């Protein structure tokens, strides 16, 4: 996983006081609620990307 995926808010309490966690790539800790969590990219959806202007797939 790339080191570029950084959360802006804690998924549990919503606070912004986040730091990288020593639990490996994608691991973060929240200083506000004292929780650790991991971000992971799962993949692209099979339905693809649709456009709002009516010219994309599925319209």
mmCIF file as Biopython writes it, N, C-alpha, C and O atoms, coordinates in Angstrom:
data_model
#
loop_
_atom_site.group_PDB
_atom_site.id
_atom_site.type_symbol
_atom_site.label_atom_id
_atom_site.label_alt_id
_atom_site.label_comp_id
_atom_site.label_asym_id
_atom_site.label_entity_id
_atom_site.label_seq_id
_atom_site.pdbx_PDB_ins_code
_atom_site.Cartn_x
_atom_site.Cartn_y
_atom_site.Cartn_z
_atom_site.occupancy
_atom_site.B_iso_or_equiv
_atom_site.auth_seq_id
_atom_site.auth_asym_id
_atom_site.pdbx_PDB_model_num
ATOM 1   N N  . UNK A ? 1  ? 0.838   -1.179 0.000   1.0 0.0 1  A 1 
ATOM 2   C CA . UNK A ? 1  ? 0.000   0.000  0.000   1.0 0.0 1  A 1 
ATOM 3   C C  . UNK A ? 1  ? 0.884   1.242  0.000   1.0 0.0 1  A 1 
ATOM 4   O O  . UNK A ? 1  ? 1.957   1.250  0.602   1.0 0.0 1  A 1 
ATOM 5   N N  . UNK A ? 2  ? 0.443   2.250  -0.652  1.0 0.0 2  A 1 
ATOM 6   C CA . UNK A ? 2  ? 1.183   3.502  -0.723  1.0 0.0 2  A 1 
ATOM 7   C C  . UNK A ? 2  ? 1.070   4.258  0.597   1.0 0.0 2  A 1 
ATOM 8   O O  . UNK A ? 2  ? 0.062   4.159  1.296   1.0 0.0 2  A 1 
ATOM 9   N N  . UNK A ? 3  ? 2.094   4.998  0.923   1.0 0.0 3  A 1 
ATOM 10  C CA . UNK A ? 3  ? 2.086   5.808  2.130   1.0 0.0 3  A 1 
ATOM 11  C C  . UNK A ? 3  ? 1.248   7.077  1.948   1.0 0.0 3  A 1 
ATOM 12  O O  . UNK A ? 3  ? 1.138   7.869  2.884   1.0 0.0 3  A 1 
ATOM 13  N N  . UNK A ? 4  ? 0.665   7.287  0.787   1.0 0.0 4  A 1 
ATOM 14  C CA . UNK A ? 4  ? -0.095  8.507  0.520   1.0 0.0 4  A 1 
ATOM 15  C C  . UNK A ? 4  ? -1.470  8.514  1.151   1.0 0.0 4  A 1 
ATOM 16  O O  . UNK A ? 4  ? -2.043  9.589  1.330   1.0 0.0 4  A 1 
ATOM 17  N N  . UNK A ? 5  ? -2.023  7.372  1.495   1.0 0.0 5  A 1 
ATOM 18  C CA . UNK A ? 5  ? -3.369  7.323  2.052   1.0 0.0 5  A 1 
ATOM 19  C C  . UNK A ? 5  ? -3.335  7.778  3.502   1.0 0.0 5  A 1 
ATOM 20  O O  . UNK A ? 5  ? -2.932  7.024  4.387   1.0 0.0 5  A 1 
ATOM 21  N N  . UNK A ? 6  ? -3.758  9.003  3.739   1.0 0.0 6  A 1 
ATOM 22  C CA . UNK A ? 6  ? -3.760  9.559  5.086   1.0 0.0 6  A 1 
ATOM 23  C C  . UNK A ? 6  ? -5.168  10.040 5.426   1.0 0.0 6  A 1 
ATOM 24  O O  . UNK A ? 6  ? -5.756  10.796 4.651   1.0 0.0 6  A 1 
ATOM 25  N N  . UNK A ? 7  ? -5.716  9.627  6.549   1.0 0.0 7  A 1 
ATOM 26  C CA . UNK A ? 7  ? -7.050  10.076 6.931   1.0 0.0 7  A 1 
ATOM 27  C C  . UNK A ? 7  ? -7.019  11.518 7.445   1.0 0.0 7  A 1 
ATOM 28  O O  . UNK A ? 7  ? -6.003  11.979 7.966   1.0 0.0 7  A 1 
ATOM 29  N N  . UNK A ? 8  ? -8.120  12.205 7.294   1.0 0.0 8  A 1 
ATOM 30  C CA . UNK A ? 8  ? -8.242  13.567 7.811   1.0 0.0 8  A 1 
ATOM 31  C C  . UNK A ? 8  ? -8.972  13.587 9.148   1.0 0.0 8  A 1 
ATOM 32  O O  . UNK A ? 8  ? -8.783  14.504 9.948   1.0 0.0 8  A 1 
ATOM 33  N N  . UNK A ? 9  ? -9.808  12.573 9.391   1.0 0.0 9  A 1 
ATOM 34  C CA . UNK A ? 9  ? -10.576 12.483 10.627  1.0 0.0 9  A 1 
ATOM 35  C C  . UNK A ? 9  ? -10.580 11.046 11.131  1.0 0.0 9  A 1 
ATOM 36  O O  . UNK A ? 9  ? -10.495 10.101 10.347  1.0 0.0 9  A 1 
ATOM 37  N N  . UNK A ? 10 ? -10.677 10.895 12.432  1.0 0.0 10 A 1 
ATOM 38  C CA . UNK A ? 10 ? -10.797 9.569  13.034  1.0 0.0 10 A 1 
ATOM 39  C C  . UNK A ? 10 ? -12.163 8.982  12.671  1.0 0.0 10 A 1 
ATOM 40  O O  . UNK A ? 10 ? -13.173 9.673  12.806  1.0 0.0 10 A 1 
ATOM 41  N N  . UNK A ? 11 ? -12.221 7.729  12.214  1.0 0.0 11 A 1 
ATOM 42  C CA . UNK A ? 11 ? -13.513 7.136  11.858  1.0 0.0 11 A 1 
ATOM 43  C C  . UNK A ? 11 ? -14.393 6.827  13.075  1.0 0.0 11 A 1 
ATOM 44  O O  . UNK A ? 11 ? -15.571 6.505  12.917  1.0 0.0 11 A 1 
ATOM 45  N N  . UNK A ? 12 ? -13.841 6.920  14.269  1.0 0.0 12 A 1 
ATOM 46  C CA . UNK A ? 12 ? -14.602 6.613  15.481  1.0 0.0 12 A 1 
ATOM 47  C C  . UNK A ? 12 ? -15.141 7.857  16.177  1.0 0.0 12 A 1 
ATOM 48  O O  . UNK A ? 12 ? -16.312 7.899  16.555  1.0 0.0 12 A 1 
ATOM 49  N N  . UNK A ? 13 ? -14.281 8.887  16.351  1.0 0.0 13 A 1 
ATOM 50  C CA . UNK A ? 13 ? -14.722 10.068 17.096  1.0 0.0 13 A 1 
ATOM 51  C C  . UNK A ? 13 ? -14.762 11.331 16.240  1.0 0.0 13 A 1 
ATOM 52  O O  . UNK A ? 13 ? -15.332 12.336 16.662  1.0 0.0 13 A 1 
ATOM 53  N N  . UNK A ? 14 ? -14.167 11.300 15.044  1.0 0.0 14 A 1 
ATOM 54  C CA . UNK A ? 14 ? -14.189 12.461 14.152  1.0 0.0 14 A 1 
ATOM 55  C C  . UNK A ? 14 ? -13.103 13.487 14.425  1.0 0.0 14 A 1 
ATOM 56  O O  . UNK A ? 14 ? -13.031 14.500 13.729  1.0 0.0 14 A 1 
ATOM 57  N N  . UNK A ? 15 ? -12.260 13.253 15.415  1.0 0.0 15 A 1 
ATOM 58  C CA . UNK A ? 15 ? -11.214 14.209 15.749  1.0 0.0 15 A 1 
ATOM 59  C C  . UNK A ? 15 ? -10.108 14.190 14.685  1.0 0.0 15 A 1 
ATOM 60  O O  . UNK A ? 15 ? -9.967  13.217 13.945  1.0 0.0 15 A 1 
ATOM 61  N N  . UNK A ? 16 ? -9.334  15.264 14.618  1.0 0.0 16 A 1 
ATOM 62  C CA . UNK A ? 16 ? -8.285  15.397 13.615  1.0 0.0 16 A 1 
ATOM 63  C C  . UNK A ? 16 ? -6.890  15.136 14.156  1.0 0.0 16 A 1 
ATOM 64  O O  . UNK A ? 16 ? -5.920  15.269 13.411  1.0 0.0 16 A 1 
ATOM 65  N N  . UNK A ? 17 ? -6.753  14.771 15.418  1.0 0.0 17 A 1 
ATOM 66  C CA . UNK A ? 17 ? -5.440  14.566 16.033  1.0 0.0 17 A 1 
ATOM 67  C C  . UNK A ? 17 ? -4.953  13.142 15.772  1.0 0.0 17 A 1 
ATOM 68  O O  . UNK A ? 17 ? -4.975  12.294 16.664  1.0 0.0 17 A 1 
ATOM 69  N N  . UNK A ? 18 ? -4.512  12.890 14.534  1.0 0.0 18 A 1 
ATOM 70  C CA . UNK A ? 18 ? -4.091  11.559 14.104  1.0 0.0 18 A 1 
ATOM 71  C C  . UNK A ? 18 ? -2.589  11.515 13.875  1.0 0.0 18 A 1 
ATOM 72  O O  . UNK A ? 18 ? -1.976  12.498 13.459  1.0 0.0 18 A 1 
ATOM 73  N N  . UNK A ? 19 ? -2.006  10.346 14.158  1.0 0.0 19 A 1 
ATOM 74  C CA . UNK A ? 19 ? -0.576  10.129 13.962  1.0 0.0 19 A 1 
ATOM 75  C C  . UNK A ? 19 ? -0.369  8.746  13.366  1.0 0.0 19 A 1 
ATOM 76  O O  . UNK A ? 19 ? -1.181  7.850  13.596  1.0 0.0 19 A 1 
ATOM 77  N N  . UNK A ? 20 ? 0.710   8.554  12.599  1.0 0.0 20 A 1 
ATOM 78  C CA . UNK A ? 20 ? 1.018   7.195  12.131  1.0 0.0 20 A 1 
ATOM 79  C C  . UNK A ? 20 ? 1.251   6.278  13.327  1.0 0.0 20 A 1 
ATOM 80  O O  . UNK A ? 20 ? 1.851   6.681  14.324  1.0 0.0 20 A 1 
ATOM 81  N N  . UNK A ? 21 ? 0.776   5.055  13.217  1.0 0.0 21 A 1 
ATOM 82  C CA . UNK A ? 21 ? 0.911   4.061  14.289  1.0 0.0 21 A 1 
ATOM 83  C C  . UNK A ? 21 ? 1.993   3.066  13.907  1.0 0.0 21 A 1 
ATOM 84  O O  . UNK A ? 21 ? 2.194   2.801  12.722  1.0 0.0 21 A 1 
ATOM 85  N N  . UNK A ? 22 ? 2.680   2.519  14.872  1.0 0.0 22 A 1 
ATOM 86  C CA . UNK A ? 22 ? 3.774   1.591  14.589  1.0 0.0 22 A 1 
ATOM 87  C C  . UNK A ? 22 ? 3.284   0.214  14.183  1.0 0.0 22 A 1 
ATOM 88  O O  . UNK A ? 22 ? 4.092   -0.709 14.073  1.0 0.0 22 A 1 
ATOM 89  N N  . UNK A ? 23 ? 1.985   0.042  13.955  1.0 0.0 23 A 1 
ATOM 90  C CA . UNK A ? 23 ? 1.417   -1.243 13.579  1.0 0.0 23 A 1 
ATOM 91  C C  . UNK A ? 23 ? 1.620   -1.630 12.133  1.0 0.0 23 A 1 
ATOM 92  O O  . UNK A ? 23 ? 1.071   -2.642 11.700  1.0 0.0 23 A 1 
ATOM 93  N N  . UNK A ? 24 ? 2.378   -0.878 11.371  1.0 0.0 24 A 1 
ATOM 94  C CA . UNK A ? 24 ? 2.660   -1.220 9.987   1.0 0.0 24 A 1 
ATOM 95  C C  . UNK A ? 24 ? 2.080   -0.216 9.015   1.0 0.0 24 A 1 
ATOM 96  O O  . UNK A ? 24 ? 1.534   0.808  9.427   1.0 0.0 24 A 1 
ATOM 97  N N  . UNK A ? 25 ? 2.194   -0.501 7.721   1.0 0.0 25 A 1 
ATOM 98  C CA . UNK A ? 25 ? 1.705   0.426  6.695   1.0 0.0 25 A 1 
ATOM 99  C C  . UNK A ? 25 ? 0.195   0.646  6.798   1.0 0.0 25 A 1 
ATOM 100 O O  . UNK A ? 25 ? -0.568  -0.308 6.957   1.0 0.0 25 A 1 
ATOM 101 N N  . UNK A ? 26 ? -0.222  1.880  6.707   1.0 0.0 26 A 1 
ATOM 102 C CA . UNK A ? 26 ? -1.636  2.210  6.748   1.0 0.0 26 A 1 
ATOM 103 C C  . UNK A ? 26 ? -2.224  2.263  8.140   1.0 0.0 26 A 1 
ATOM 104 O O  . UNK A ? 26 ? -3.432  2.454  8.276   1.0 0.0 26 A 1 
ATOM 105 N N  . UNK A ? 27 ? -1.417  2.102  9.190   1.0 0.0 27 A 1 
ATOM 106 C CA . UNK A ? 27 ? -1.919  2.119  10.569  1.0 0.0 27 A 1 
ATOM 107 C C  . UNK A ? 27 ? -1.827  3.532  11.136  1.0 0.0 27 A 1 
ATOM 108 O O  . UNK A ? 27 ? -0.809  4.208  10.990  1.0 0.0 27 A 1 
ATOM 109 N N  . UNK A ? 28 ? -2.899  3.963  11.782  1.0 0.0 28 A 1 
ATOM 110 C CA . UNK A ? 28 ? -2.990  5.305  12.363  1.0 0.0 28 A 1 
ATOM 111 C C  . UNK A ? 28 ? -3.533  5.204  13.775  1.0 0.0 28 A 1 
ATOM 112 O O  . UNK A ? 28 ? -4.230  4.248  14.114  1.0 0.0 28 A 1 
ATOM 113 N N  . UNK A ? 29 ? -3.212  6.195  14.597  1.0 0.0 29 A 1 
ATOM 114 C CA . UNK A ? 29 ? -3.764  6.255  15.948  1.0 0.0 29 A 1 
ATOM 115 C C  . UNK A ? 29 ? -4.361  7.630  16.200  1.0 0.0 29 A 1 
ATOM 116 O O  . UNK A ? 29 ? -3.863  8.643  15.709  1.0 0.0 29 A 1 
ATOM 117 N N  . UNK A ? 30 ? -5.430  7.642  16.971  1.0 0.0 30 A 1 
ATOM 118 C CA . UNK A ? 30 ? -6.117  8.882  17.329  1.0 0.0 30 A 1 
ATOM 119 C C  . UNK A ? 30 ? -5.770  9.215  18.776  1.0 0.0 30 A 1 
ATOM 120 O O  . UNK A ? 30 ? -6.019  8.417  19.679  1.0 0.0 30 A 1 
ATOM 121 N N  . UNK A ? 31 ? -5.200  10.383 18.990  1.0 0.0 31 A 1 
ATOM 122 C CA . UNK A ? 31 ? -4.825  10.804 20.340  1.0 0.0 31 A 1 
ATOM 123 C C  . UNK A ? 31 ? -6.043  11.205 21.156  1.0 0.0 31 A 1 
ATOM 124 O O  . UNK A ? 31 ? -5.977  11.234 22.385  1.0 0.0 31 A 1 
ATOM 125 N N  . UNK A ? 32 ? -7.147  11.512 20.501  1.0 0.0 32 A 1 
ATOM 126 C CA . UNK A ? 32 ? -8.345  11.948 21.211  1.0 0.0 32 A 1 
ATOM 127 C C  . UNK A ? 32 ? -9.099  10.785 21.855  1.0 0.0 32 A 1 
ATOM 128 O O  . UNK A ? 32 ? -9.429  10.844 23.040  1.0 0.0 32 A 1 
ATOM 129 N N  . UNK A ? 33 ? -9.375  9.727  21.086  1.0 0.0 33 A 1 
ATOM 130 C CA . UNK A ? 33 ? -10.154 8.605  21.621  1.0 0.0 33 A 1 
ATOM 131 C C  . UNK A ? 33 ? -9.286  7.386  21.935  1.0 0.0 33 A 1 
ATOM 132 O O  . UNK A ? 33 ? -9.800  6.361  22.381  1.0 0.0 33 A 1 
ATOM 133 N N  . UNK A ? 34 ? -7.958  7.491  21.702  1.0 0.0 34 A 1 
ATOM 134 C CA . UNK A ? 34 ? -7.002  6.435  22.028  1.0 0.0 34 A 1 
ATOM 135 C C  . UNK A ? 34 ? -7.274  5.129  21.286  1.0 0.0 34 A 1 
ATOM 136 O O  . UNK A ? 34 ? -7.120  4.047  21.852  1.0 0.0 34 A 1 
ATOM 137 N N  . UNK A ? 35 ? -7.681  5.231  20.012  1.0 0.0 35 A 1 
ATOM 138 C CA . UNK A ? 35 ? -7.915  4.053  19.179  1.0 0.0 35 A 1 
ATOM 139 C C  . UNK A ? 35 ? -6.897  4.009  18.052  1.0 0.0 35 A 1 
ATOM 140 O O  . UNK A ? 35 ? -6.386  5.041  17.617  1.0 0.0 35 A 1 
ATOM 141 N N  . UNK A ? 36 ? -6.615  2.817  17.594  1.0 0.0 36 A 1 
ATOM 142 C CA . UNK A ? 36 ? -5.748  2.616  16.433  1.0 0.0 36 A 1 
ATOM 143 C C  . UNK A ? 36 ? -6.577  1.940  15.345  1.0 0.0 36 A 1 
ATOM 144 O O  . UNK A ? 36 ? -7.437  1.108  15.635  1.0 0.0 36 A 1 
ATOM 145 N N  . UNK A ? 37 ? -6.314  2.303  14.101  1.0 0.0 37 A 1 
ATOM 146 C CA . UNK A ? 37 ? -7.046  1.722  12.972  1.0 0.0 37 A 1 
ATOM 147 C C  . UNK A ? 37 ? -6.124  1.664  11.775  1.0 0.0 37 A 1 
ATOM 148 O O  . UNK A ? 37 ? -5.047  2.261  11.780  1.0 0.0 37 A 1 
ATOM 149 N N  . UNK A ? 38 ? -6.552  0.934  10.735  1.0 0.0 38 A 1 
ATOM 150 C CA . UNK A ? 38 ? -5.747  0.753  9.538   1.0 0.0 38 A 1 
ATOM 151 C C  . UNK A ? 38 ? -6.572  1.123  8.301   1.0 0.0 38 A 1 
ATOM 152 O O  . UNK A ? 38 ? -7.756  0.799  8.212   1.0 0.0 38 A 1 
ATOM 153 N N  . UNK A ? 39 ? -5.931  1.803  7.356   1.0 0.0 39 A 1 
ATOM 154 C CA . UNK A ? 39 ? -6.528  2.108  6.059   1.0 0.0 39 A 1 
ATOM 155 C C  . UNK A ? 39 ? -6.037  1.097  5.046   1.0 0.0 39 A 1 
ATOM 156 O O  . UNK A ? 39 ? -4.865  0.721  5.054   1.0 0.0 39 A 1 
ATOM 157 N N  . UNK A ? 40 ? -6.936  0.651  4.165   1.0 0.0 40 A 1 
ATOM 158 C CA . UNK A ? 40 ? -6.537  -0.304 3.140   1.0 0.0 40 A 1 
ATOM 159 C C  . UNK A ? 40 ? -7.369  -0.069 1.881   1.0 0.0 40 A 1 
ATOM 160 O O  . UNK A ? 40 ? -8.595  0.027  1.945   1.0 0.0 40 A 1 
ATOM 161 N N  . UNK A ? 41 ? -6.700  0.019  0.756   1.0 0.0 41 A 1 
ATOM 162 C CA . UNK A ? 41 ? -7.377  0.144  -0.530  1.0 0.0 41 A 1 
ATOM 163 C C  . UNK A ? 41 ? -7.815  -1.246 -0.957  1.0 0.0 41 A 1 
ATOM 164 O O  . UNK A ? 41 ? -6.989  -2.155 -1.046  1.0 0.0 41 A 1 
ATOM 165 N N  . UNK A ? 42 ? -9.103  -1.425 -1.222  1.0 0.0 42 A 1 
ATOM 166 C CA . UNK A ? 42 ? -9.633  -2.735 -1.579  1.0 0.0 42 A 1 
ATOM 167 C C  . UNK A ? 42 ? -9.608  -3.006 -3.070  1.0 0.0 42 A 1 
ATOM 168 O O  . UNK A ? 42 ? -9.454  -4.159 -3.475  1.0 0.0 42 A 1 
ATOM 169 N N  . UNK A ? 43 ? -9.753  -1.988 -3.897  1.0 0.0 43 A 1 
ATOM 170 C CA . UNK A ? 43 ? -9.742  -2.168 -5.342  1.0 0.0 43 A 1 
ATOM 171 C C  . UNK A ? 43 ? -10.799 -1.314 -6.009  1.0 0.0 43 A 1 
ATOM 172 O O  . UNK A ? 43 ? -11.569 -0.624 -5.342  1.0 0.0 43 A 1 
ATOM 173 N N  . UNK A ? 44 ? -10.830 -1.365 -7.321  1.0 0.0 44 A 1 
ATOM 174 C CA . UNK A ? 44 ? -11.817 -0.606 -8.090  1.0 0.0 44 A 1 
ATOM 175 C C  . UNK A ? 44 ? -13.101 -1.413 -8.219  1.0 0.0 44 A 1 
ATOM 176 O O  . UNK A ? 44 ? -13.073 -2.642 -8.281  1.0 0.0 44 A 1 
ATOM 177 N N  . UNK A ? 45 ? -14.214 -0.712 -8.258  1.0 0.0 45 A 1 
ATOM 178 C CA . UNK A ? 45 ? -15.505 -1.367 -8.433  1.0 0.0 45 A 1 
ATOM 179 C C  . UNK A ? 45 ? -15.680 -1.800 -9.885  1.0 0.0 45 A 1 
ATOM 180 O O  . UNK A ? 45 ? -15.219 -1.112 -10.796 1.0 0.0 45 A 1 
ATOM 181 N N  . UNK A ? 46 ? -16.330 -2.913 -10.103 1.0 0.0 46 A 1 
ATOM 182 C CA . UNK A ? 46 ? -16.473 -3.452 -11.453 1.0 0.0 46 A 1 
ATOM 183 C C  . UNK A ? 46 ? -17.397 -2.609 -12.326 1.0 0.0 46 A 1 
ATOM 184 O O  . UNK A ? 46 ? -17.309 -2.676 -13.553 1.0 0.0 46 A 1 
ATOM 185 N N  . UNK A ? 47 ? -18.270 -1.828 -11.726 1.0 0.0 47 A 1 
ATOM 186 C CA . UNK A ? 47 ? -19.198 -1.031 -12.534 1.0 0.0 47 A 1 
ATOM 187 C C  . UNK A ? 47 ? -18.529 0.185  -13.151 1.0 0.0 47 A 1 
ATOM 188 O O  . UNK A ? 47 ? -19.117 0.832  -14.017 1.0 0.0 47 A 1 
ATOM 189 N N  . UNK A ? 48 ? -17.311 0.514  -12.726 1.0 0.0 48 A 1 
ATOM 190 C CA . UNK A ? 48 ? -16.574 1.622  -13.313 1.0 0.0 48 A 1 
ATOM 191 C C  . UNK A ? 48 ? -17.058 2.967  -12.818 1.0 0.0 48 A 1 
ATOM 192 O O  . UNK A ? 48 ? -17.848 3.063  -11.878 1.0 0.0 48 A 1 
ATOM 193 N N  . UNK A ? 49 ? -16.569 3.990  -13.466 1.0 0.0 49 A 1 
ATOM 194 C CA . UNK A ? 49 ? -16.881 5.355  -13.083 1.0 0.0 49 A 1 
ATOM 195 C C  . UNK A ? 49 ? -17.969 5.884  -14.000 1.0 0.0 49 A 1 
ATOM 196 O O  . UNK A ? 49 ? -17.913 5.684  -15.213 1.0 0.0 49 A 1 
ATOM 197 N N  . UNK A ? 50 ? -18.954 6.556  -13.429 1.0 0.0 50 A 1 
ATOM 198 C CA . UNK A ? 50 ? -20.006 7.180  -14.232 1.0 0.0 50 A 1 
ATOM 199 C C  . UNK A ? 50 ? -19.862 8.690  -14.170 1.0 0.0 50 A 1 
ATOM 200 O O  . UNK A ? 50 ? -19.401 9.241  -13.170 1.0 0.0 50 A 1 
ATOM 201 N N  . UNK A ? 51 ? -20.260 9.353  -15.244 1.0 0.0 51 A 1 
ATOM 202 C CA . UNK A ? 51 ? -20.174 10.805 -15.311 1.0 0.0 51 A 1 
ATOM 203 C C  . UNK A ? 51 ? -21.548 11.398 -15.066 1.0 0.0 51 A 1 
ATOM 204 O O  . UNK A ? 51 ? -22.562 10.801 -15.427 1.0 0.0 51 A 1 
ATOM 205 N N  . UNK A ? 52 ? -21.582 12.585 -14.445 1.0 0.0 52 A 1 
ATOM 206 C CA . UNK A ? 52 ? -22.846 13.253 -14.129 1.0 0.0 52 A 1 
ATOM 207 C C  . UNK A ? 52 ? -23.437 14.009 -15.319 1.0 0.0 52 A 1 
ATOM 208 O O  . UNK A ? 52 ? -24.591 14.433 -15.250 1.0 0.0 52 A 1 
ATOM 209 N N  . UNK A ? 53 ? -22.680 14.192 -16.413 1.0 0.0 53 A 1 
ATOM 210 C CA . UNK A ? 53 ? -23.176 14.978 -17.542 1.0 0.0 53 A 1 
ATOM 211 C C  . UNK A ? 53 ? -23.954 14.150 -18.559 1.0 0.0 53 A 1 
ATOM 212 O O  . UNK A ? 53 ? -24.295 14.647 -19.632 1.0 0.0 53 A 1 
ATOM 213 N N  . UNK A ? 54 ? -24.238 12.890 -18.229 1.0 0.0 54 A 1 
ATOM 214 C CA . UNK A ? 54 ? -25.038 12.051 -19.107 1.0 0.0 54 A 1 
ATOM 215 C C  . UNK A ? 54 ? -24.261 11.334 -20.188 1.0 0.0 54 A 1 
ATOM 216 O O  . UNK A ? 54 ? -24.869 10.657 -21.017 1.0 0.0 54 A 1 
ATOM 217 N N  . UNK A ? 55 ? -22.950 11.451 -20.220 1.0 0.0 55 A 1 
ATOM 218 C CA . UNK A ? 55 ? -22.163 10.820 -21.272 1.0 0.0 55 A 1 
ATOM 219 C C  . UNK A ? 55 ? -21.388 9.599  -20.801 1.0 0.0 55 A 1 
ATOM 220 O O  . UNK A ? 55 ? -20.653 9.005  -21.591 1.0 0.0 55 A 1 
ATOM 221 N N  . UNK A ? 56 ? -21.527 9.206  -19.540 1.0 0.0 56 A 1 
ATOM 222 C CA . UNK A ? 56 ? -20.776 8.075  -19.021 1.0 0.0 56 A 1 
ATOM 223 C C  . UNK A ? 56 ? -21.518 6.759  -19.187 1.0 0.0 56 A 1 
ATOM 224 O O  . UNK A ? 56 ? -22.581 6.701  -19.806 1.0 0.0 56 A 1 
ATOM 225 N N  . UNK A ? 57 ? -20.938 5.698  -18.620 1.0 0.0 57 A 1 
ATOM 226 C CA . UNK A ? 57 ? -21.574 4.379  -18.678 1.0 0.0 57 A 1 
ATOM 227 C C  . UNK A ? 57 ? -22.857 4.379  -17.864 1.0 0.0 57 A 1 
ATOM 228 O O  . UNK A ? 57 ? -22.999 5.151  -16.916 1.0 0.0 57 A 1 
ATOM 229 N N  . UNK A ? 58 ? -23.775 3.525  -18.231 1.0 0.0 58 A 1 
ATOM 230 C CA . UNK A ? 58 ? -24.991 3.337  -17.462 1.0 0.0 58 A 1 
ATOM 231 C C  . UNK A ? 58 ? -26.051 4.392  -17.660 1.0 0.0 58 A 1 
ATOM 232 O O  . UNK A ? 58 ? -27.011 4.434  -16.891 1.0 0.0 58 A 1 
ATOM 233 N N  . UNK A ? 59 ? -25.920 5.255  -18.667 1.0 0.0 59 A 1 
ATOM 234 C CA . UNK A ? 59 ? -26.949 6.270  -18.895 1.0 0.0 59 A 1 
ATOM 235 C C  . UNK A ? 59 ? -27.718 5.962  -20.156 1.0 0.0 59 A 1 
ATOM 236 O O  . UNK A ? 59 ? -28.630 6.704  -20.520 1.0 0.0 59 A 1 
#
